[in-house]
Amino acid sequence: MAPFTELYAKFRGMLQESWQTSEVMAHFEPTSTLDTMFRYLWLRPEAQQVLVPPPGNSRISRKGAIESEKFRNEGNRLYRERKLEQALLAYNYSILAAPHLATRDSALADSTPEQESLALAYANRSAVLYEMGQYESALADIQRSLTCGYPPPRRHRLHERQAKCLHILGRGQEAKTILAETMSMLSSLSLNEKEAATVKSSLTKLQAKCETSSDSTPATHQYEQVFYTGPAQPPPVSSPQPDVPCLSDALRIHYTPIRGRHLVASRDIQPGEVLVVEEALAAVVKLDSTLRSHCSHCLRRCPVPLPCPSCSLVVFCSEDCLHAGVDGGHGAECRVLAVLVALQLDPAAALAHRILASTTLTDLRNTLATIQHEGCGRGTRPMMQVAHDYRTLYHLEGHTTARPECQLQEAAAVACVLTHILIEQCPTFLKDQNGHPVTVTQEDIVLVGGQIMRLILGLECNVHGTKEIVVSNGEEEGNIGKNRGQEVGWSVYSALSLVNHSCVPNTLTTSLGSTKFLYSVSIIPQGAEITDSYGERYVSHRRTDRRAALQQHYFFCCSCAACQADWPLFHELPMKPSMRCPSCCQALNGFTCRICDLVCTTDAMTEAGVQLYDAPKTQVQMNKYWAEYIKASVQINNGKVSPSLMGIVVNLLMLLDKYTVHPNQAYVSAQETLMTCFDLMGSVHLVSKTTCK
């Protein structure tokens, strides 16, 4: 089960032993094509001997009734001890481990442990969900249990729980119908006289309850944090473009030879505007234990997961995601997932494999032919639109000519391993439109390997980490200079790939599963470029460290305002902001600029055309906004977000943006609070203090 790094180290060792390292490196000049590089390495005997996928551990993904029963018994013990959160987790694992058989005729009375394990696991989970106040989820599990063949002699228990859930939800008529049907079938069950009397008495009492309107206790709030994963939908784009609804009409695509394709403001933008809300072109959950806690389609946390029908590694958060995932990305990877886990792939390689595994060799041939035909006669003209297809991935900037030979060789080595997997272990990849297998030629192998290299290099410079904010007792974990949340997967986007870097960005992003939204954190004047941070911002890392990291990963030297002026770190900034001169932007002395000989006490225009402002009045207003902000920030940091609270933060930001000298701690703190607002609108994991410890 060697990870890729070990395979590659062994390959490099073989080259050194045979004195061929320099000869091989010579074939990875940046001027060579990716296809040429891949072809050379693929044909090396050392590559065919070493750069092959490991067998993987099939035990980590296989299903079995014995394993499922073990988790179910553990769940039963925890349930009896009223440790409901732990019981829920045990039942989740029982469902993952249970064999997923074809839907059986509900009338079948004979069954085996292998056939019953999934039905029993769903039934037991429905009990703990009922106790935790998750009545809709309990109903769904009850139905799944019945569909999977829950033993008929015990179905009255499920129907009784089903009726209780319906009654609490105010669906009394449905509950009465189910109870009537259950009463009529009691005589056919193998119950002794005492058992039958007990069941009948319980059902009769429940029927009587259903005759009245639902006055039952509502769902308990005790377990809300277990099931909360963030809002159902991301915040909407402030004013979407008619033809590209994921983009605000405040944005337009621009191109310059130096900045490449990028987004600029087509009007003045205020802080707190949602500028982009975009679904991922491709997304993948981290290839570790996160596979069992987050949806492999939308990347959201799954407190009540649905299992992959074929493996015990992957979960989905809903029926829709289950069908989309099985028919799409995970379905193509399911049988090789253990191998991918063993390889411990980098984000770009994991995404590249999912992208190609989700298509077919025939479609890839046709797509590349179309792209190359579109590019004929266009020279280096960039693609100036947002396209949610393979063209966007093809045109991602990978900085191939700026990379050293060692990086290109490593990308080719990864491509060799992944090409073996696609060609040898992914049969759906090698089928035509009619489902018939296609013949693979040497040129096809080079085409696939070259595209994997292209994707890896492009994704390394454009991949987005999908994060989940961890909130403990209502407080977000993390502050200035700390990582915002925990990474649960990786994704790539079309519109967001157009946003360039700045160490003092005017926008930032938040994840809601695989959906990303970009929002403004400062005033962005019309014509200004939209920027995000590719790594660390100036508030937490020195310029030398930031530039070194950007040069290593993205191959450019940052020249943003913070880098040009070498702005200090957050703790070195002044807390109290200084009012600035409207002419030279330096700090006022009192309300006077001694450099420009201006006095800012009125909203007047000077003879030189400088628009003054009433600094004393502005200072009073700023003090008022700051006092309001302090109160609002306490509520926001306790997990409360509302338009009025965000409005207080935005009002302060706009005033500080217009009238103070930058940078200062007050402005950065207000930006951080605005970030917290948007983080709480994304994926959230609520944990207790005991969980954190």
LUMFI-845604 format. One line per field, with one value per residue (C-alpha): x, y, z. Coordinates in steps of 0.5 Angstrom, whole numbers, plus 500, padded with zeros to 3 digits. Each point is the difference from the previous one (the first is absolute). Example, Ala and Ser with C-alpha at 12.3 -4.5 7.8 and 13.67 -1.06 7.14 Angstrom:
<nodes>
c1 (525/502)
c2 (491/507)
c3 (516/498)
</nodes>
This chain:
<nodes>
c1 (500/506/498/502/505/504/499/503/506/501/500/505/504/500/502/506/502/501/503/494/497/503/498/493/499/503/493/496/502/494/500/498/493/497/498/507/502/495/502/507/499/494/505/506/500/501/494/496/503/499/495/494/495/500/495/496/497/493/498/499/495/496/494/497/495/504/504/493/497/506/499/492/501/505/495/495/504/501/493/498/505/496/507/496/505/505/494/499/507/500/494/503/506/495/496/507/502/494/499/496/495/495/493/497/492/497/496/506/500/507/506/507/505/503/494/497/506/499/492/502/505/495/495/504/503/493/499/505/498/493/503/505/494/501/494/500/507/497/494/505/504/493/498/507/500/494/502/506/496/499/498/492/499/503/497/495/506/502/493/498/507/497/494/503/504/494/496/505/501/493/498/495/496/506/501/493/501/506/498/493/504/505/494/497/506/502/496/505/506/503/499/497/494/504/504/494/496/506/501/493/499/506/497/493/503/504/493/497/505/500/492/502/505/507/502/506/507/504/506/506/505/505/503/499/507/501/496/502/505/498/495/496/502/506/498/498/504/498/498/501/502/494/505/505/495/506/503/498/499/505/505/503/506/506/507/507/506/503/494/497/492/497/494/499/495/495/497/502/499/499/502/496/497/500/503/501/496/503/499/506/502/503/501/503/500/507/502/500/495/496/497/496/498/498/496/504/496/499/505/495/501/495/497/495/504/498/505/503/496/507/505/500/505/495/494/495/496/493/497/501/508/500/497/505/506/499/498/506/507/499/497/506/505/496/504/507/499/504/506/499/500/506/504/498/500/501/493/502/501/494/496/503/498/493/499/503/496/494/500/502/506/495/497/507/503/494/500/508/499/494/505/506/495/498/507/502/502/499/507/500/493/497/494/496/493/498/499/498/503/507/502/501/505/504/501/502/507/505/506/504/505/502/501/506/501/500/492/499/503/496/493/502/501/494/496/504/496/494/500/501/494/495/502/501/495/494/496/495/505/502/493/496/494/496/504/504/508/505/507/505/506/507/498/494/504/504/494/497/507/501/493/502/506/497/494/505/504/494/496/507/499/492/498/496/500/492/500/495/500/501/496/500/495/498/507/503/507/505/502/505/506/497/497/492/497/502/501/496/501/502/497/501/495/500/498/504/506/500/502/507/504/501/503/495/494/493/496/501/496/496/498/493/502/502/497/504/498/505/498/503/504/501/498/502/500/497/506/504/502/497/505/500/505/504/503/502/498/505/496/504/506/506/501/506/496/494/504/504/494/496/507/500/493/497/507/499/503/494/500/493/500/502/506/502/500/502/494/501/497/493/503/504/495/497/493/497/500/502/496/503/501/496/505/507/496/505/498/497/503/493/496/506/505/506/503/494/498/493/495/495/494/495/497/503/504/507/502/505/494/501/493/501/496/497/505/497/494/502/504/494/496/506/500/493/500/506/496/494/505/503/493/499/506/499/493/504/505/495/497/495/499/495/499/500/506/504/498/503/507/499/498/507/504/498/501/507/501/499/503/505/508/501/502/497/498/492/499/503/496/494/502/501/493/497/504/497/493/501/503/494/496/505/501/500/502/497/504/500/506/501/500/505/504)
c2 (500/505/507/504/503/493/498/506/500/493/502/505/496/495/506/502/493/499/507/502/506/506/496/499/508/502/498/504/507/505/501/493/498/496/494/500/500/495/495/500/498/495/496/500/493/503/503/494/496/505/505/496/500/496/495/504/497/497/499/507/501/493/499/494/498/498/507/503/496/502/507/499/497/505/505/496/501/507/501/497/504/506/502/502/504/494/495/504/499/493/499/504/496/494/502/502/492/497/496/504/495/501/503/493/499/502/494/496/497/496/503/500/504/502/503/503/503/507/500/499/505/505/498/501/507/502/499/504/506/500/500/506/504/499/497/501/496/495/499/500/494/496/500/498/495/497/500/497/494/501/493/500/497/507/505/502/504/504/502/502/504/503/502/503/505/501/502/505/503/502/494/497/497/496/498/497/496/497/498/497/496/497/498/496/496/499/493/498/501/494/504/496/503/504/503/501/504/504/503/501/504/504/501/502/505/503/500/504/505/501/502/506/506/499/503/496/503/503/497/501/505/496/497/505/501/493/501/507/500/508/503/496/505/505/508/502/504/507/502/494/501/497/496/498/499/498/507/506/506/504/496/499/496/503/498/503/497/501/498/495/499/503/503/508/504/503/505/502/494/500/496/494/499/492/501/492/494/494/493/496/497/494/499/494/498/500/492/499/499/506/495/497/507/504/500/497/504/507/500/501/497/494/499/495/497/496/494/499/493/497/502/502/506/505/504/505/505/499/495/506/500/492/499/506/497/493/502/505/501/495/494/501/499/495/494/504/504/496/501/507/500/496/505/506/505/507/504/502/492/498/505/498/493/501/505/495/494/504/500/495/499/501/506/503/499/504/505/501/500/506/504/500/501/507/502/499/507/504/500/501/503/498/497/507/496/496/493/494/495/496/507/503/495/499/508/500/504/495/504/494/504/503/493/497/493/496/503/498/493/499/502/495/495/501/499/494/497/503/498/492/501/503/495/494/501/505/496/505/505/495/500/503/504/493/497/496/499/504/498/504/502/503/507/499/499/506/504/498/501/507/502/497/504/507/499/499/506/504/498/501/508/500/495/502/497/499/502/499/505/496/504/498/503/505/503/499/497/504/507/505/496/493/495/501/493/493/498/494/500/503/503/505/505/504/507/500/498/507/503/502/501/505/500/505/498/503/494/493/493/496/493/497/493/500/506/506/508/506/506/507/502/507/506/498/506/499/497/497/493/495/496/495/497/493/499/504/508/505/500/494/498/505/502/495/494/502/501/494/496/503/499/493/498/505/503/507/506/503/508/502/506/496/497/507/503/494/501/498/494/501/501/505/504/506/498/507/502/507/505/501/506/500/502/496/495/501/500/507/503/502/502/503/498/503/497/503/506/498/500/495/503/501/496/505/500/504/504/494/496/496/498/501/496/502/496/502/498/493/499/500/496/495/499/499/495/496/500/497/495/498/497/497/496/497/497/498/497/496/497/505/503/505/505/506/497/500/507/502/497/503/507/500/497/505/506/497/499/507/504/496/499/492/496/500/495/502/499/493/498/503/496/494/500/501/494/496/502/497/494/499/500/494/493/500/494/502/496/500/502/492/499/505/497)
c3 (500/498/499/494/503/502/493/497/505/498/492/502/503/494/496/504/501/492/499/496/504/496/494/502/503/493/497/504/498/500/493/499/499/506/495/498/508/502/494/501/508/498/495/506/502/507/500/498/505/506/498/501/505/506/501/506/506/498/507/501/495/500/503/505/504/506/500/500/506/504/499/501/507/502/498/504/506/499/499/507/503/497/497/494/496/500/499/493/498/501/496/495/499/500/494/497/501/498/493/496/496/495/503/502/500/506/501/500/507/500/500/502/505/493/497/507/502/497/501/508/500/497/505/506/497/499/508/502/495/503/507/497/498/492/498/493/499/505/495/494/504/501/493/498/505/497/493/502/503/507/503/500/507/503/495/505/504/494/498/507/500/493/503/506/495/496/506/503/493/500/494/505/494/497/507/501/493/502/507/497/495/505/505/494/499/508/499/495/504/504/507/506/504/505/494/496/505/502/493/499/506/498/493/503/504/494/496/505/500/493/501/503/496/502/506/501/503/494/498/505/499/504/494/495/499/498/494/498/494/498/496/495/494/499/500/493/496/501/493/495/493/495/496/505/507/504/499/503/495/503/497/493/497/498/497/500/498/507/504/495/501/506/503/501/503/495/505/507/505/507/506/501/493/497/494/498/502/496/500/499/493/504/507/505/507/503/500/507/506/497/494/506/503/494/493/495/495/503/506/505/507/501/507/497/494/494/498/493/498/498/505/508/499/497/502/498/503/496/495/495/501/501/493/497/503/498/493/500/503/506/495/496/505/505/498/500/507/504/495/500/508/500/495/505/494/500/499/492/499/503/497/493/501/502/493/495/504/499/493/494/496/494/503/502/492/498/505/498/493/501/504/496/494/503/502/493/497/507/502/507/501/507/501/502/503/506/498/504/496/498/496/507/503/493/500/508/500/503/499/496/497/507/503/502/497/506/501/493/501/506/497/494/505/504/493/498/507/498/493/502/505/494/495/504/506/497/495/499/498/494/498/494/499/499/506/496/502/496/497/504/495/503/497/505/506/498/499/507/503/497/503/507/500/497/505/506/498/499/506/505/498/500/505/506/507/502/508/505/506/507/505/507/505/495/499/494/501/496/500/497/496/502/495/499/501/498/493/498/493/493/494/494/497/494/502/506/496/497/507/501/506/505/507/502/496/499/500/503/499/505/498/501/498/493/499/501/500/500/503/501/506/498/496/493/495/493/495/506/500/504/504/505/504/498/506/506/501/502/507/502/496/498/493/499/502/496/494/500/501/494/496/502/498/495/497/501/504/504/499/504/504/506/497/496/507/504/505/507/503/504/507/498/497/503/504/499/493/498/496/493/495/494/496/502/504/506/507/502/506/504/494/496/495/501/493/496/505/500/506/499/504/495/493/496/493/500/494/498/500/506/503/508/505/507/504/507/498/497/506/504/495/500/508/500/494/504/506/496/497/507/502/493/500/507/497/493/504/504/493/499/493/497/495/506/503/493/499/506/498/493/502/504/494/495/505/502/492/498/506/503/499/498/503/507/505/500/493/499/507/496/494/504/503/493/499/506/497/494/503/504/493/498/502/508/505/507/505/508/504/502/492/499/506)
</nodes>
